[in-house]
Amino acid sequence: MKVSPVFLANARANTRYVVNEGGTRSGKTYSILQTLINKHALTKRGQIIDIVRKTRREIVDTVLPDFLDITKAMGLYSDRNYHETKLNYTLNGNLFRFLGLDKAMKKRGSKRDILFVNEANGLDLEDWIQLTIRLSGQAYLDYNPSEDFWLDDAVLNQDPSRFTLIKSTYLDNYDFLPPSQITEIENLINIDDFYYQVYTLGKRASLKGKIFTKLHKITDAAYDDVFEDIKFYGLDFGFEHHTVLVEIKWAAEQCFERCLYMETHKTDDELIKWMVDNNVDYNATIYADPAYPASIQKLRDAGFTVRKAKKDVKDGIHFSQALRRNITDTSTEYFKQNDKYKYRQRGNDILEDPVKIKDDGPDAFRYAAYTELRDKFNPLGI
C-alpha cells in the first residue's frame, strides 16, 4: 500500500482525538481512511466504525468512493460486503457506517467504537457532542483551516494529552498529485491571499472582503410554508464546476432560497431529466447563464421557461448585497459557497473583483435575483 507521511502520523497517534488540519489535496481524508482500515478494521472484529459528514450526498460523492477505491486496491473489496442502500460495508467482521447527518439524525447518539468526522467545520457543536457521547475509541477529524469553529473550545483548548494535531499541505501528498493540480494549488498565490494561506499553506487566515452578509438559515418546512409573491429560478451551467439550480421565492421583501440541484460532471440531458423527474415548474422563469445558448435552447425545447440572465457582475453583486436572504439548511454546499464568496484580497487591500473559486452558487443566485427583481425595485433603470 502506498502511503504518505499523513497516514503514518495518523496511524501512530494513540490519543482520544486525532485532528487533521490542512490545505487542499494534502491527503487528509484518504490517509484517515487507510488508517481506519489498517489500524482498526484489520486488527479487531466486532467494531462499529462510523464515517460522518453533514449530508448524505456529500458522503456519497466524496468519502465513500475513496473508501471503496482503497479496499479494491488492497484486494479487500467484495460486492457481498457492500450494502449500497444503507451505505454500510462489512470488513473483517467490522461494520463501517457512512452517515450523512441530514439522513441519520437518530444515529448521532448511537454506540460506536471508532469515529471519523470528515469536513468537521460543516457540523455544529451539538452534532459533535451527540456523535462522541457513546464513543468508546478514537475520533478522527479533518478540515481546511478556513475559519475558527467549535473544535478549538471542544478539543484543542483542552488537555493536550487527549489530542494529536496533525498539520499538512499538498507537499505532504506531492508524489500522488498530477502536475496540473500542483500548478493550480500553487497558483492561488496569484488569485487571493486568503485562499493561498488556507488551501496552499494550510494555515488559518482571516476572511476579509465577504460579499454577502445578510444570509440566514431556515428549515425546509419554513421554506415550504412561504406564500410567495413570485417564484423563479437561477441556473449556472458547469461540468468540471458545479451546475447549480436554485429555486427562489420572493415574499415579504425577502428572498427564500432552496438549492435543488448542485452537481458536477453532468450533461444538459441529465439536468433536464432530473428537472422533469423532480417536477421543476415549467411556468416559472429560469434565469440562466447567457454564455451557454445551446444549453438554454435545450431546456426551452424540453418545455421550460428559460431567459438569458443579465450578467452585469459588479452591478449584480451590489444589487444582491442589499437583499435579505433565507437559505434552507439542507442547501449545505450552496450556503457555504455564498457565505465564503468574497472580493479578492492582496495583503490588507480588498480589490473590487470577486474571487472565481466555488462561485457557482452565488452566480446562480445573482443571475436570477438581479434579472427578476432589479426592474421591480427600479423600473426606470436608473
N, C-alpha and C positions, 0 to 999 in steps of 0.2 A: 504494500500500500504506500503510495506516495503521499507524504505529509509535509506540512510547513511548520515553522517554529511556533505558530499559533496553536497547532494541535499539541505539540509537545508541552507547551505551557499549560494548556487545559488538562491534559492527561496527568500531569504531575501535581495539579492542585488538589489538596485534600481538605480545604476549608468548606464550611457550610455553603457559602455563596461564592461563585466564580463569575466575576464580572468582566465582560469583554467590551471595552470601549475603543472604537477605532474608526478609521476612514473607510471610504468606499472600496470594495474589492480587496479587502485585507484578508479575506478567508475566514472571518469570524464564524459565520454560520456553518460553513462546510466543516471546519475544524471541530466545532462543538458536536456536530452530528457524528463525525468519526469517533470522537471521544465517547459519546453515548453508546455506540455500538461496541467499540473495542474494550473500553474500561469497565462498562457496566453490563451490557447485554451478553457478551461472550464469556463473562466470568461468573455470572449468577443466573439463577432461574426464579421464576415466580414474581418478578417485579412489574410494577406499572410505571412506565416511563412516559410522561406527558410532554408534548411539544406544543406550545401555545403561542398564538398570535391574536391580535384584536379581532380579526374577521376570518371566517372560514375560507372566503375567497382568496385572501392573502396567503393562507396556509397552502391551499391547493396550487396556487400559481408559483410559489417560491420555495418554501422549505420542503414540502413533500417530494417534488421532483429531485431535489438534491439527495434526500434520504434514499430514494429508490435507486438513483444512479450509484450511490456508494455501495449499497447491498449487491447490486448487479456486478460492479467492478470487483467486489470481494468474493463473488461466487456464492452469495448468501440469499439471493432472491428466489422466491417461489410464488407463483400465482396463488397457490393454495393458502399462503400465509397472509395475503393482502385482501382486506375487505374494503373495497373502494367506496361503498356507500357510507359505511361507518367511519371511514378514514382510520382504520386500525391496521397494524401489522404485527404479526407474531414472530419473534425471533428467539430461538434457543429457550423457549418456554417463557419468554418475557413479552408483555403486551405494550407496544408503542401506540399511544393515542394522539392523534393530531387534532387539536381543538381550536376552533375559532370561537372566541367568547360571545360573538353575536348569535351563535347557534348552540352554544353549550354552557349557558349560564348556570345550569343546575350542577354542572360538574366542577365549578370553580372550587367548591369546598370539599370535594371528594378526596378520598385517600389516594396518595401516590407515593412512590419511592424516590423517583428522580424527576426533576422538572427542568425544562428548557423554555425560557421566555424569549422569543425572537422579537426584535424591534421593541424592546421593553418600554421605550418612551411613548409607545402607542397605547399603553394600558394606563389605568389610573391606580391610585394607591389602594382603593378598595379591592380592585381586581387582584393586586399583589397579595394583600392580606388573606383573601379567600383562597388563593392558589397555594399559599405556603402554610396555612393554618394546620393542615394534616399531612405535611410533607415530612417523610422520615429520613430522607437522604439529602443529597446535594441539589442545589439550584444553580443553573447556568443562565446567564443573561447576556444579550448583546444589543448594541445600539450605536448609531452615529452620534457623536457629541454635539449635536446641533442646538441643544437647549438644556437648561437645568430642569430637572423634574424630581419626582418623589424619591428616586433612588438615593440621592445624597443623604436625606434625613433617615430613610428607612434602612440603609445598609452602610454607605461609605463613611458616614459620620459616627458610626457605632464602633464597637470593639474591633480593632484591626485584625485580631486573631481569627475572626469569623469570616473574613472575606479575602479573596485574592483578586487584585485588579490587574488585568492584562490589557495593555495598550498596544495597538497595532496599526499599521498603514499598508498601503498597496505594496510597499517594498518587502514586507514580510511574505507576500504572496507572489512576488515578482516572477518567479520561474514558471508559474501556472497561468500567467496572463498573456494574451496576444498583444503584439506591439501596438495595434490600433487602440486598445483600451488604455495602455500605459500612456500613450500620447494624449488621449482625451483627458485622463486624470491629471496629468502634469500641466495641460493647457489651461486648467482652471485658474492658474495664476494670472492669465491674461483676461479672464472674464469677470471675476468678482472675488474680493478678499475674503468674504465670509465663507463662500463655498470652498475656496482654496484651503483655508485654515481647517475647516471641518472635514471635508471629504478627501483632500490630498494629504494633509499633515496629520489628520486625526486628532486635532486639538479642539477644545471648547472655544467658542467665539461668540461675541455678542452680535445678534442680528440687528442691523440698522437699516433704515430705509424701507420698513414694512409698508406695503401699499394699501392693504385692506385692514382696517382697524375696527370695523363695525360688524364683525362676524359673530353669530350666536348659534348655539346648537339647540335643536328641538327634536322631539321624538317623531317617529313615523306616524304615530297616532295623532299627534298635534298637527302634523302636516296634512293628514287626510281630513281633519276637521276644518281646515281653512276653506272658507267660501270665497273664491277668488273673483275679482273684477275682470281679470284677464288671465288666461293660461297660455304659455308659449314655451318654446324650446330653444336651446343653444346647442350647436353642433360644431365640434372641432375635429377635422379628419386627421388621421395619423396611421402609421403602420409600425415603424420602429418605436415611435412615440405613441401615446395613448390616443385612441379615438374616443371622444367624450360626448355623451348626450345627456344634457341636464334639463329637467323639467322645472319651470319657474311659474309660480303663482304670484300675481300682484294683488295685494289686498291690504287695506288699512295703511296705505302709503309705505309698504314694506315689500321686500322680495322674500318669498318662501321657496326653497330650492331642494330638489332631490335628484341626486345623480343616478340616472337609470342605467347607464352603460359606460364602462371605462375599461377598454381592452386594448392590448397591443397585438400586432401580427394578425389582424382580422381584415378581410376584404369587404368591399362595399356590399356584395351579395350576402355575406354573413351578417353584416349590420342590418340589412333590410329584413332578412329572415327573422332576426331577433326582434326587430321592431314590430313585425306582423304578429309573431307568436306572443308578444307581451303587450299587445293592444295599445300601442302608441297612437294617440289621437290623430286621425287623418286630417281633421279640420283645423287643428291648432297650428299656428305658423311655426316652422322650424327655421331659425336664422343660422345659416351655415357659412363656413369659411369660403369666401368668394374665389380663393385661389384654386379651387377644385371644381370647375364647371362640369366635368364629366360625371363626377360623383353626385353632384346636385341633380343632374338630369336623370340619373338612375333612380334616385329617390322620388323624383317627380313622376317618372314612368311607373313607379310602384304605387302611385296614388297619394303620396304625402304632399302636404303644402309646404314647399321649401322656398325661401327667399335668400338671395345673397345678402350677407350682413355688411353693414358699414364697418370698414376696417381701419378707422382712424385711431391709431393706438393711443397716442397721448390724450386726445380729447375723450376717447372711450374710457380710459383709465380714470381721468379726472371726474367724468360723469359718474362712473361706477363707485368711486370712493365716497360719494355723498349718500349712497343708498344704505339703508339698514337691511342686513341680510340674515336670514334664518335658514340654516342648513341642517338637514336631518342627520342624526348621529350615526346612521348606518352608511352615510356617504363619506366613509373614513378617508380614503385617499384624496377625494375631491376636496374635502375640508382642509386636509393637510396642505395640499398644493396652494389653495387660496390663502391660507394662514401664513405660509412661508414665501408667498410671492413678494418680491422686493425689487427696489431700484439697485442698480449696480453700485458697488462700494469700492473706492480706492483710498485706502488708509482711513482717514476721518472724513473724506469727501463723499457725498452722496450724489451720484450723477442722475441725469434725467431719464435715462432709458432703463427699462426693466430687464432683469436677468432672464435669458431664454433657457431656463432649466426647469423642467417639470412645470411648465406653464400652460398645459393643455386644458386643465380645468378652468383657470382664470380666463383663458381665451374664449372658451365656450360660453362662459357667463357674460363676458363683455360683448361678444357678438350679439347676443340676444337682448341684454338689458339696454345697451346703447341704441340699438336699432329700433327696438319696440317702444322704449319709454322716452327717449330724448324728445321726440316731437310732441309728446303729451305734456312734458314739462315746459317745452319751449317751441310752441307751434310756429313761430315766425323764423326759427332757425338762427336767432341772434346769439 
